Amino acid sequence: MTIRAHATSNSSARGVLYKGHKFTVHKTHGNWHYITDKATGVTGWVSGSYVYREVYMCLH
């Protein structure tokens, strides 16, 4: 899943969140989460449609 600069699917990519990566959620806007990928340290927005919210892990 792509980590985006802004909370839209048209925003530029900052990195990739791979399946199984865990992350910290700093804030939520609608169905988007501003996160830090614990494996890489990359910050940005990811769609809530693709994450398991209980443990904040990428599903795809």
CHARMM internal coordinates of N, CA and C (Angstrom, degrees):
IC EDIT
DIST 1 N 1 CA 1.4371
DIST 1 CA 1 C 1.5244
ANGL 1 N 1 CA 1 C 107.78
DIST 1 C 2 N 1.3067
ANGL 1 CA 1 C 2 N 115.85
DIHE 1 N 1 CA 1 C 2 N 143.69
DIST 2 N 2 CA 1.4545
ANGL 1 C 2 N 2 CA 121.76
DIHE 1 CA 1 C 2 N 2 CA -178.10
DIST 2 CA 2 C 1.5248
ANGL 2 N 2 CA 2 C 111.31
DIHE 1 C 2 N 2 CA 2 C -84.02
DIST 2 C 3 N 1.3242
ANGL 2 CA 2 C 3 N 115.22
DIHE 2 N 2 CA 2 C 3 N 133.83
DIST 3 N 3 CA 1.4641
ANGL 2 C 3 N 3 CA 121.51
DIHE 2 CA 2 C 3 N 3 CA 171.48
DIST 3 CA 3 C 1.5211
ANGL 3 N 3 CA 3 C 105.99
DIHE 2 C 3 N 3 CA 3 C -90.40
DIST 3 C 4 N 1.3211
ANGL 3 CA 3 C 4 N 116.91
DIHE 3 N 3 CA 3 C 4 N 122.19
DIST 4 N 4 CA 1.4626
ANGL 3 C 4 N 4 CA 122.52
DIHE 3 CA 3 C 4 N 4 CA -172.74
DIST 4 CA 4 C 1.5329
ANGL 4 N 4 CA 4 C 112.69
DIHE 3 C 4 N 4 CA 4 C -103.62
DIST 4 C 5 N 1.3251
ANGL 4 CA 4 C 5 N 115.87
DIHE 4 N 4 CA 4 C 5 N 156.59
DIST 5 N 5 CA 1.4626
ANGL 4 C 5 N 5 CA 122.03
DIHE 4 CA 4 C 5 N 5 CA 178.34
DIST 5 CA 5 C 1.5266
ANGL 5 N 5 CA 5 C 111.46
DIHE 4 C 5 N 5 CA 5 C -71.97
DIST 5 C 6 N 1.3387
ANGL 5 CA 5 C 6 N 117.13
DIHE 5 N 5 CA 5 C 6 N -31.31
DIST 6 N 6 CA 1.4636
ANGL 5 C 6 N 6 CA 122.66
DIHE 5 CA 5 C 6 N 6 CA -179.71
DIST 6 CA 6 C 1.5257
ANGL 6 N 6 CA 6 C 108.83
DIHE 5 C 6 N 6 CA 6 C -134.55
DIST 6 C 7 N 1.3157
ANGL 6 CA 6 C 7 N 116.84
DIHE 6 N 6 CA 6 C 7 N 166.82
DIST 7 N 7 CA 1.4680
ANGL 6 C 7 N 7 CA 122.11
DIHE 6 CA 6 C 7 N 7 CA -175.26
DIST 7 CA 7 C 1.5240
ANGL 7 N 7 CA 7 C 112.51
DIHE 6 C 7 N 7 CA 7 C -81.67
DIST 7 C 8 N 1.3393
ANGL 7 CA 7 C 8 N 117.11
DIHE 7 N 7 CA 7 C 8 N 53.20
DIST 8 N 8 CA 1.4626
ANGL 7 C 8 N 8 CA 122.94
DIHE 7 CA 7 C 8 N 8 CA 174.08
DIST 8 CA 8 C 1.5275
ANGL 8 N 8 CA 8 C 109.05
DIHE 7 C 8 N 8 CA 8 C -143.66
DIST 8 C 9 N 1.3116
ANGL 8 CA 8 C 9 N 116.20
DIHE 8 N 8 CA 8 C 9 N 150.96
DIST 9 N 9 CA 1.4676
ANGL 8 C 9 N 9 CA 119.75
DIHE 8 CA 8 C 9 N 9 CA 179.88
DIST 9 CA 9 C 1.5286
ANGL 9 N 9 CA 9 C 112.46
DIHE 8 C 9 N 9 CA 9 C -71.26
DIST 9 C 10 N 1.3322
ANGL 9 CA 9 C 10 N 117.70
DIHE 9 N 9 CA 9 C 10 N -13.90
DIST 10 N 10 CA 1.4632
ANGL 9 C 10 N 10 CA 121.41
DIHE 9 CA 9 C 10 N 10 CA 178.32
DIST 10 CA 10 C 1.5231
ANGL 10 N 10 CA 10 C 113.11
DIHE 9 C 10 N 10 CA 10 C -90.15
DIST 10 C 11 N 1.3179
ANGL 10 CA 10 C 11 N 117.78
DIHE 10 N 10 CA 10 C 11 N -4.08
DIST 11 N 11 CA 1.4570
ANGL 10 C 11 N 11 CA 122.87
DIHE 10 CA 10 C 11 N 11 CA -177.10
DIST 11 CA 11 C 1.5254
ANGL 11 N 11 CA 11 C 111.13
DIHE 10 C 11 N 11 CA 11 C -71.92
DIST 11 C 12 N 1.3256
ANGL 11 CA 11 C 12 N 116.67
DIHE 11 N 11 CA 11 C 12 N 156.86
DIST 12 N 12 CA 1.4625
ANGL 11 C 12 N 12 CA 120.90
DIHE 11 CA 11 C 12 N 12 CA -179.86
DIST 12 CA 12 C 1.5331
ANGL 12 N 12 CA 12 C 110.97
DIHE 11 C 12 N 12 CA 12 C -68.30
DIST 12 C 13 N 1.3210
ANGL 12 CA 12 C 13 N 114.87
DIHE 12 N 12 CA 12 C 13 N 151.54
DIST 13 N 13 CA 1.4659
ANGL 12 C 13 N 13 CA 121.82
DIHE 12 CA 12 C 13 N 13 CA -178.16
DIST 13 CA 13 C 1.5167
ANGL 13 N 13 CA 13 C 110.69
DIHE 12 C 13 N 13 CA 13 C -81.23
DIST 13 C 14 N 1.3303
ANGL 13 CA 13 C 14 N 115.85
DIHE 13 N 13 CA 13 C 14 N 140.60
DIST 14 N 14 CA 1.4672
ANGL 13 C 14 N 14 CA 122.30
DIHE 13 CA 13 C 14 N 14 CA 174.15
DIST 14 CA 14 C 1.5221
ANGL 14 N 14 CA 14 C 111.26
DIHE 13 C 14 N 14 CA 14 C -108.22
DIST 14 C 15 N 1.3335
ANGL 14 CA 14 C 15 N 115.67
DIHE 14 N 14 CA 14 C 15 N -24.49
DIST 15 N 15 CA 1.4581
ANGL 14 C 15 N 15 CA 120.01
DIHE 14 CA 14 C 15 N 15 CA -177.76
DIST 15 CA 15 C 1.5110
ANGL 15 N 15 CA 15 C 110.06
DIHE 14 C 15 N 15 CA 15 C 177.87
DIST 15 C 16 N 1.3267
ANGL 15 CA 15 C 16 N 115.16
DIHE 15 N 15 CA 15 C 16 N -171.37
DIST 16 N 16 CA 1.4609
ANGL 15 C 16 N 16 CA 121.46
DIHE 15 CA 15 C 16 N 16 CA -178.92
DIST 16 CA 16 C 1.5230
ANGL 16 N 16 CA 16 C 108.57
DIHE 15 C 16 N 16 CA 16 C -126.96
DIST 16 C 17 N 1.3172
ANGL 16 CA 16 C 17 N 115.11
DIHE 16 N 16 CA 16 C 17 N 134.35
DIST 17 N 17 CA 1.4631
ANGL 16 C 17 N 17 CA 121.53
DIHE 16 CA 16 C 17 N 17 CA 175.04
DIST 17 CA 17 C 1.5243
ANGL 17 N 17 CA 17 C 106.54
DIHE 16 C 17 N 17 CA 17 C -102.44
DIST 17 C 18 N 1.3146
ANGL 17 CA 17 C 18 N 117.08
DIHE 17 N 17 CA 17 C 18 N 112.10
DIST 18 N 18 CA 1.4529
ANGL 17 C 18 N 18 CA 121.39
DIHE 17 CA 17 C 18 N 18 CA -175.92
DIST 18 CA 18 C 1.5220
ANGL 18 N 18 CA 18 C 111.72
DIHE 17 C 18 N 18 CA 18 C -87.48
DIST 18 C 19 N 1.3163
ANGL 18 CA 18 C 19 N 115.97
DIHE 18 N 18 CA 18 C 19 N 156.26
DIST 19 N 19 CA 1.4597
ANGL 18 C 19 N 19 CA 121.99
DIHE 18 CA 18 C 19 N 19 CA 179.39
DIST 19 CA 19 C 1.5314
ANGL 19 N 19 CA 19 C 110.00
DIHE 18 C 19 N 19 CA 19 C -52.87
DIST 19 C 20 N 1.3171
ANGL 19 CA 19 C 20 N 115.53
DIHE 19 N 19 CA 19 C 20 N 131.10
DIST 20 N 20 CA 1.4473
ANGL 19 C 20 N 20 CA 121.00
DIHE 19 CA 19 C 20 N 20 CA 178.97
DIST 20 CA 20 C 1.5120
ANGL 20 N 20 CA 20 C 114.70
DIHE 19 C 20 N 20 CA 20 C 91.40
DIST 20 C 21 N 1.3543
ANGL 20 CA 20 C 21 N 117.95
DIHE 20 N 20 CA 20 C 21 N -14.61
DIST 21 N 21 CA 1.4585
ANGL 20 C 21 N 21 CA 119.82
DIHE 20 CA 20 C 21 N 21 CA 177.06
DIST 21 CA 21 C 1.5196
ANGL 21 N 21 CA 21 C 109.67
DIHE 20 C 21 N 21 CA 21 C -66.60
DIST 21 C 22 N 1.2929
ANGL 21 CA 21 C 22 N 115.89
DIHE 21 N 21 CA 21 C 22 N 137.18
DIST 22 N 22 CA 1.4545
ANGL 21 C 22 N 22 CA 120.61
DIHE 21 CA 21 C 22 N 22 CA 175.62
DIST 22 CA 22 C 1.5221
ANGL 22 N 22 CA 22 C 108.11
DIHE 21 C 22 N 22 CA 22 C -100.23
DIST 22 C 23 N 1.3305
ANGL 22 CA 22 C 23 N 115.38
DIHE 22 N 22 CA 22 C 23 N 155.22
DIST 23 N 23 CA 1.4598
ANGL 22 C 23 N 23 CA 119.25
DIHE 22 CA 22 C 23 N 23 CA -176.87
DIST 23 CA 23 C 1.5128
ANGL 23 N 23 CA 23 C 110.97
DIHE 22 C 23 N 23 CA 23 C -150.46
DIST 23 C 24 N 1.3198
ANGL 23 CA 23 C 24 N 114.92
DIHE 23 N 23 CA 23 C 24 N 161.79
DIST 24 N 24 CA 1.4566
ANGL 23 C 24 N 24 CA 122.90
DIHE 23 CA 23 C 24 N 24 CA 177.17
DIST 24 CA 24 C 1.5138
ANGL 24 N 24 CA 24 C 108.41
DIHE 23 C 24 N 24 CA 24 C -100.33
DIST 24 C 25 N 1.3257
ANGL 24 CA 24 C 25 N 117.99
DIHE 24 N 24 CA 24 C 25 N 131.58
DIST 25 N 25 CA 1.4606
ANGL 24 C 25 N 25 CA 122.35
DIHE 24 CA 24 C 25 N 25 CA 176.17
DIST 25 CA 25 C 1.5272
ANGL 25 N 25 CA 25 C 108.60
DIHE 24 C 25 N 25 CA 25 C -95.25
DIST 25 C 26 N 1.3290
ANGL 25 CA 25 C 26 N 116.36
DIHE 25 N 25 CA 25 C 26 N 125.45
DIST 26 N 26 CA 1.4583
ANGL 25 C 26 N 26 CA 121.41
DIHE 25 CA 25 C 26 N 26 CA 179.74
DIST 26 CA 26 C 1.5227
ANGL 26 N 26 CA 26 C 111.85
DIHE 25 C 26 N 26 CA 26 C -95.73
DIST 26 C 27 N 1.3333
ANGL 26 CA 26 C 27 N 116.12
DIHE 26 N 26 CA 26 C 27 N -36.09
DIST 27 N 27 CA 1.4666
ANGL 26 C 27 N 27 CA 120.71
DIHE 26 CA 26 C 27 N 27 CA 177.54
DIST 27 CA 27 C 1.5161
ANGL 27 N 27 CA 27 C 109.00
DIHE 26 C 27 N 27 CA 27 C -161.03
DIST 27 C 28 N 1.3266
ANGL 27 CA 27 C 28 N 115.22
DIHE 27 N 27 CA 27 C 28 N 163.43
DIST 28 N 28 CA 1.4586
ANGL 27 C 28 N 28 CA 121.99
DIHE 27 CA 27 C 28 N 28 CA -179.59
DIST 28 CA 28 C 1.5226
ANGL 28 N 28 CA 28 C 108.85
DIHE 27 C 28 N 28 CA 28 C -128.63
DIST 28 C 29 N 1.3342
ANGL 28 CA 28 C 29 N 115.30
DIHE 28 N 28 CA 28 C 29 N 139.99
DIST 29 N 29 CA 1.4644
ANGL 28 C 29 N 29 CA 122.07
DIHE 28 CA 28 C 29 N 29 CA 176.68
DIST 29 CA 29 C 1.5198
ANGL 29 N 29 CA 29 C 107.03
DIHE 28 C 29 N 29 CA 29 C -132.99
DIST 29 C 30 N 1.3448
ANGL 29 CA 29 C 30 N 117.06
DIHE 29 N 29 CA 29 C 30 N 105.04
DIST 30 N 30 CA 1.4653
ANGL 29 C 30 N 30 CA 119.87
DIHE 29 CA 29 C 30 N 30 CA -175.39
DIST 30 CA 30 C 1.5175
ANGL 30 N 30 CA 30 C 109.44
DIHE 29 C 30 N 30 CA 30 C 63.31
DIST 30 C 31 N 1.3308
ANGL 30 CA 30 C 31 N 117.06
DIHE 30 N 30 CA 30 C 31 N -123.94
DIST 31 N 31 CA 1.4573
ANGL 30 C 31 N 31 CA 122.34
DIHE 30 CA 30 C 31 N 31 CA 179.27
DIST 31 CA 31 C 1.5270
ANGL 31 N 31 CA 31 C 112.21
DIHE 30 C 31 N 31 CA 31 C -98.36
DIST 31 C 32 N 1.3291
ANGL 31 CA 31 C 32 N 117.81
DIHE 31 N 31 CA 31 C 32 N 16.30
DIST 32 N 32 CA 1.4513
ANGL 31 C 32 N 32 CA 122.47
DIHE 31 CA 31 C 32 N 32 CA -179.27
DIST 32 CA 32 C 1.5229
ANGL 32 N 32 CA 32 C 110.03
DIHE 31 C 32 N 32 CA 32 C -111.78
DIST 32 C 33 N 1.3330
ANGL 32 CA 32 C 33 N 115.68
DIHE 32 N 32 CA 32 C 33 N 144.95
DIST 33 N 33 CA 1.4612
ANGL 32 C 33 N 33 CA 121.93
DIHE 32 CA 32 C 33 N 33 CA 179.21
DIST 33 CA 33 C 1.5274
ANGL 33 N 33 CA 33 C 109.12
DIHE 32 C 33 N 33 CA 33 C -121.35
DIST 33 C 34 N 1.3438
ANGL 33 CA 33 C 34 N 116.28
DIHE 33 N 33 CA 33 C 34 N 133.00
DIST 34 N 34 CA 1.4656
ANGL 33 C 34 N 34 CA 120.97
DIHE 33 CA 33 C 34 N 34 CA 172.50
DIST 34 CA 34 C 1.5242
ANGL 34 N 34 CA 34 C 106.73
DIHE 33 C 34 N 34 CA 34 C -89.31
DIST 34 C 35 N 1.3259
ANGL 34 CA 34 C 35 N 116.32
DIHE 34 N 34 CA 34 C 35 N 118.24
DIST 35 N 35 CA 1.4628
ANGL 34 C 35 N 35 CA 120.78
DIHE 34 CA 34 C 35 N 35 CA -168.21
DIST 35 CA 35 C 1.5333
ANGL 35 N 35 CA 35 C 112.50
DIHE 34 C 35 N 35 CA 35 C -128.35
DIST 35 C 36 N 1.3280
ANGL 35 CA 35 C 36 N 114.74
DIHE 35 N 35 CA 35 C 36 N 165.83
DIST 36 N 36 CA 1.4587
ANGL 35 C 36 N 36 CA 123.08
DIHE 35 CA 35 C 36 N 36 CA 164.94
DIST 36 CA 36 C 1.5137
ANGL 36 N 36 CA 36 C 107.11
DIHE 35 C 36 N 36 CA 36 C -122.08
DIST 36 C 37 N 1.3348
ANGL 36 CA 36 C 37 N 116.66
DIHE 36 N 36 CA 36 C 37 N 121.65
DIST 37 N 37 CA 1.4627
ANGL 36 C 37 N 37 CA 122.24
DIHE 36 CA 36 C 37 N 37 CA 177.17
DIST 37 CA 37 C 1.5312
ANGL 37 N 37 CA 37 C 107.53
DIHE 36 C 37 N 37 CA 37 C -71.16
DIST 37 C 38 N 1.3276
ANGL 37 CA 37 C 38 N 117.33
DIHE 37 N 37 CA 37 C 38 N 118.92
DIST 38 N 38 CA 1.4639
ANGL 37 C 38 N 38 CA 121.40
DIHE 37 CA 37 C 38 N 38 CA -177.10
DIST 38 CA 38 C 1.5243
ANGL 38 N 38 CA 38 C 112.52
DIHE 37 C 38 N 38 CA 38 C -66.28
DIST 38 C 39 N 1.3287
ANGL 38 CA 38 C 39 N 117.77
DIHE 38 N 38 CA 38 C 39 N -25.55
DIST 39 N 39 CA 1.4656
ANGL 38 C 39 N 39 CA 121.10
DIHE 38 CA 38 C 39 N 39 CA -178.59
DIST 39 CA 39 C 1.5252
ANGL 39 N 39 CA 39 C 112.45
DIHE 38 C 39 N 39 CA 39 C -79.05
DIST 39 C 40 N 1.3451
ANGL 39 CA 39 C 40 N 116.90
DIHE 39 N 39 CA 39 C 40 N -34.90
DIST 40 N 40 CA 1.4718
ANGL 39 C 40 N 40 CA 119.92
DIHE 39 CA 39 C 40 N 40 CA -173.42
DIST 40 CA 40 C 1.5220
ANGL 40 N 40 CA 40 C 114.10
DIHE 39 C 40 N 40 CA 40 C -117.42
DIST 40 C 41 N 1.3352
ANGL 40 CA 40 C 41 N 117.77
DIHE 40 N 40 CA 40 C 41 N -18.19
DIST 41 N 41 CA 1.4587
ANGL 40 C 41 N 41 CA 121.16
DIHE 40 CA 40 C 41 N 41 CA -177.48
DIST 41 CA 41 C 1.5169
ANGL 41 N 41 CA 41 C 113.86
DIHE 40 C 41 N 41 CA 41 C 82.71
DIST 41 C 42 N 1.3377
ANGL 41 CA 41 C 42 N 118.19
DIHE 41 N 41 CA 41 C 42 N 1.30
DIST 42 N 42 CA 1.4634
ANGL 41 C 42 N 42 CA 121.99
DIHE 41 CA 41 C 42 N 42 CA 179.91
DIST 42 CA 42 C 1.5318
ANGL 42 N 42 CA 42 C 109.55
DIHE 41 C 42 N 42 CA 42 C -71.03
DIST 42 C 43 N 1.3432
ANGL 42 CA 42 C 43 N 116.11
DIHE 42 N 42 CA 42 C 43 N 136.18
DIST 43 N 43 CA 1.4565
ANGL 42 C 43 N 43 CA 121.37
DIHE 42 CA 42 C 43 N 43 CA 176.49
DIST 43 CA 43 C 1.5166
ANGL 43 N 43 CA 43 C 109.98
DIHE 42 C 43 N 43 CA 43 C -111.74
DIST 43 C 44 N 1.3351
ANGL 43 CA 43 C 44 N 116.00
DIHE 43 N 43 CA 43 C 44 N 151.21
DIST 44 N 44 CA 1.4573
ANGL 43 C 44 N 44 CA 121.12
DIHE 43 CA 43 C 44 N 44 CA 177.22
DIST 44 CA 44 C 1.5159
ANGL 44 N 44 CA 44 C 110.42
DIHE 43 C 44 N 44 CA 44 C 161.10
DIST 44 C 45 N 1.3213
ANGL 44 CA 44 C 45 N 115.04
DIHE 44 N 44 CA 44 C 45 N -168.37
DIST 45 N 45 CA 1.4633
ANGL 44 C 45 N 45 CA 122.47
DIHE 44 CA 44 C 45 N 45 CA -174.89
DIST 45 CA 45 C 1.5161
ANGL 45 N 45 CA 45 C 111.59
DIHE 44 C 45 N 45 CA 45 C -102.24
DIST 45 C 46 N 1.3356
ANGL 45 CA 45 C 46 N 116.71
DIHE 45 N 45 CA 45 C 46 N 137.98
DIST 46 N 46 CA 1.4657
ANGL 45 C 46 N 46 CA 122.43
DIHE 45 CA 45 C 46 N 46 CA 173.71
DIST 46 CA 46 C 1.5232
ANGL 46 N 46 CA 46 C 108.61
DIHE 45 C 46 N 46 CA 46 C -129.51
DIST 46 C 47 N 1.3198
ANGL 46 CA 46 C 47 N 116.12
DIHE 46 N 46 CA 46 C 47 N 149.55
DIST 47 N 47 CA 1.4525
ANGL 46 C 47 N 47 CA 121.53
DIHE 46 CA 46 C 47 N 47 CA 178.42
DIST 47 CA 47 C 1.5190
ANGL 47 N 47 CA 47 C 110.36
DIHE 46 C 47 N 47 CA 47 C -73.51
DIST 47 C 48 N 1.3180
ANGL 47 CA 47 C 48 N 116.97
DIHE 47 N 47 CA 47 C 48 N 134.89
DIST 48 N 48 CA 1.4515
ANGL 47 C 48 N 48 CA 122.04
DIHE 47 CA 47 C 48 N 48 CA 178.26
DIST 48 CA 48 C 1.5143
ANGL 48 N 48 CA 48 C 113.19
DIHE 47 C 48 N 48 CA 48 C -67.78
DIST 48 C 49 N 1.3324
ANGL 48 CA 48 C 49 N 117.33
DIHE 48 N 48 CA 48 C 49 N -14.27
DIST 49 N 49 CA 1.4601
ANGL 48 C 49 N 49 CA 121.28
DIHE 48 CA 48 C 49 N 49 CA 179.11
DIST 49 CA 49 C 1.5216
ANGL 49 N 49 CA 49 C 112.72
DIHE 48 C 49 N 49 CA 49 C -66.80
DIST 49 C 50 N 1.3145
ANGL 49 CA 49 C 50 N 117.02
DIHE 49 N 49 CA 49 C 50 N -19.27
DIST 50 N 50 CA 1.4562
ANGL 49 C 50 N 50 CA 121.21
DIHE 49 CA 49 C 50 N 50 CA -173.19
DIST 50 CA 50 C 1.5189
ANGL 50 N 50 CA 50 C 114.23
DIHE 49 C 50 N 50 CA 50 C -115.38
DIST 50 C 51 N 1.3195
ANGL 50 CA 50 C 51 N 117.56
DIHE 50 N 50 CA 50 C 51 N 14.19
DIST 51 N 51 CA 1.4601
ANGL 50 C 51 N 51 CA 119.06
DIHE 50 CA 50 C 51 N 51 CA -179.57
DIST 51 CA 51 C 1.5129
ANGL 51 N 51 CA 51 C 110.78
DIHE 50 C 51 N 51 CA 51 C -126.39
DIST 51 C 52 N 1.3108
ANGL 51 CA 51 C 52 N 115.25
DIHE 51 N 51 CA 51 C 52 N 149.63
DIST 52 N 52 CA 1.4546
ANGL 51 C 52 N 52 CA 122.35
DIHE 51 CA 51 C 52 N 52 CA 175.63
DIST 52 CA 52 C 1.5189
ANGL 52 N 52 CA 52 C 106.45
DIHE 51 C 52 N 52 CA 52 C -89.34
DIST 52 C 53 N 1.3145
ANGL 52 CA 52 C 53 N 117.22
DIHE 52 N 52 CA 52 C 53 N 108.11
DIST 53 N 53 CA 1.4591
ANGL 52 C 53 N 53 CA 121.72
DIHE 52 CA 52 C 53 N 53 CA -167.35
DIST 53 CA 53 C 1.5195
ANGL 53 N 53 CA 53 C 115.27
DIHE 52 C 53 N 53 CA 53 C -68.76
DIST 53 C 54 N 1.3155
ANGL 53 CA 53 C 54 N 118.22
DIHE 53 N 53 CA 53 C 54 N -29.02
DIST 54 N 54 CA 1.4583
ANGL 53 C 54 N 54 CA 119.67
DIHE 53 CA 53 C 54 N 54 CA -176.78
DIST 54 CA 54 C 1.5241
ANGL 54 N 54 CA 54 C 112.96
DIHE 53 C 54 N 54 CA 54 C -63.97
DIST 54 C 55 N 1.3181
ANGL 54 CA 54 C 55 N 117.08
DIHE 54 N 54 CA 54 C 55 N -39.22
DIST 55 N 55 CA 1.4669
ANGL 54 C 55 N 55 CA 120.06
DIHE 54 CA 54 C 55 N 55 CA 179.98
DIST 55 CA 55 C 1.5273
ANGL 55 N 55 CA 55 C 111.69
DIHE 54 C 55 N 55 CA 55 C -117.27
DIST 55 C 56 N 1.3214
ANGL 55 CA 55 C 56 N 117.53
DIHE 55 N 55 CA 55 C 56 N 2.42
DIST 56 N 56 CA 1.4608
ANGL 55 C 56 N 56 CA 123.12
DIHE 55 CA 55 C 56 N 56 CA -178.97
DIST 56 CA 56 C 1.5212
ANGL 56 N 56 CA 56 C 111.44
DIHE 55 C 56 N 56 CA 56 C 50.13
DIST 56 C 57 N 1.3364
ANGL 56 CA 56 C 57 N 113.74
DIHE 56 N 56 CA 56 C 57 N 69.68
DIST 57 N 57 CA 1.4544
ANGL 56 C 57 N 57 CA 121.72
DIHE 56 CA 56 C 57 N 57 CA 179.71
DIST 57 CA 57 C 1.5265
ANGL 57 N 57 CA 57 C 108.78
DIHE 56 C 57 N 57 CA 57 C -130.61
DIST 57 C 58 N 1.3263
ANGL 57 CA 57 C 58 N 116.10
DIHE 57 N 57 CA 57 C 58 N 139.96
DIST 58 N 58 CA 1.4572
ANGL 57 C 58 N 58 CA 120.50
DIHE 57 CA 57 C 58 N 58 CA -180.00
DIST 58 CA 58 C 1.5263
ANGL 58 N 58 CA 58 C 109.94
DIHE 57 C 58 N 58 CA 58 C -69.48
DIST 58 C 59 N 1.3454
ANGL 58 CA 58 C 59 N 116.40
DIHE 58 N 58 CA 58 C 59 N 135.90
DIST 59 N 59 CA 1.4619
ANGL 58 C 59 N 59 CA 121.91
DIHE 58 CA 58 C 59 N 59 CA -179.29
DIST 59 CA 59 C 1.5175
ANGL 59 N 59 CA 59 C 113.75
DIHE 58 C 59 N 59 CA 59 C -95.99
DIST 59 C 60 N 1.3132
ANGL 59 CA 59 C 60 N 118.85
DIHE 59 N 59 CA 59 C 60 N -17.13
DIST 60 N 60 CA 1.4709
ANGL 59 C 60 N 60 CA 121.52
DIHE 59 CA 59 C 60 N 60 CA -176.14
DIST 60 CA 60 C 1.5158
ANGL 60 N 60 CA 60 C 111.74
DIHE 59 C 60 N 60 CA 60 C -118.11
END
COOR INIT
IC SEED 1 N 1 CA 1 C
IC BUILD
